[in-house]
Amino acid sequence: MHISKVEIYNFRSHKSIIVELSTTNILVGQNNSGKTAFLEAISYALNTKNGTPSEDDFYANKENFNPKTSYPIKVILEFRESKDERFSGT
């Protein structure tokens, strides 16, 4: 089973991003482009990172940002499995 699609909303540098994944993927980008934020959003969604997101984890595009009135952070993961990985039931 692998993650086939990641949707991230309002998390750090990602206001809205949808990424289709294959079984093997490589993240490439300049410094401060959101690679680590992408991986940490997945980690939060899988509950492998201790704690909950802090107010610094909210996407902020204005100087007067208030996390209490901002849009919620959403991370949606879609999983796929190959025919070989499926439970046969027999």
Phi, psi and omega in degrees: 000141178217161176284122183257341181208138178233128173241126180234130179230127172062038178241114179051243184276359184255104176285313179202117181216137175232125183232126173272133182243157172251193181287334177232131184220153177230131175263123179229135178179165179292165174303143177064031179259355174110010180298310180294320178299321178300312180292321180290328175297317177297318180299317177298317182295325179275357181060034177266347177261128182296144176087190179237162179302144178265177180295337176287346180276347179285143174294126181232120180245006180226157180293328183264039182296136177228110183297339180288337180245007182276171175293150181288156172281131176228133174230119182243125179247136175247133182248149175226155174224150178280169178299325179293333183271347184288146177287124185282331180079003178240000000 
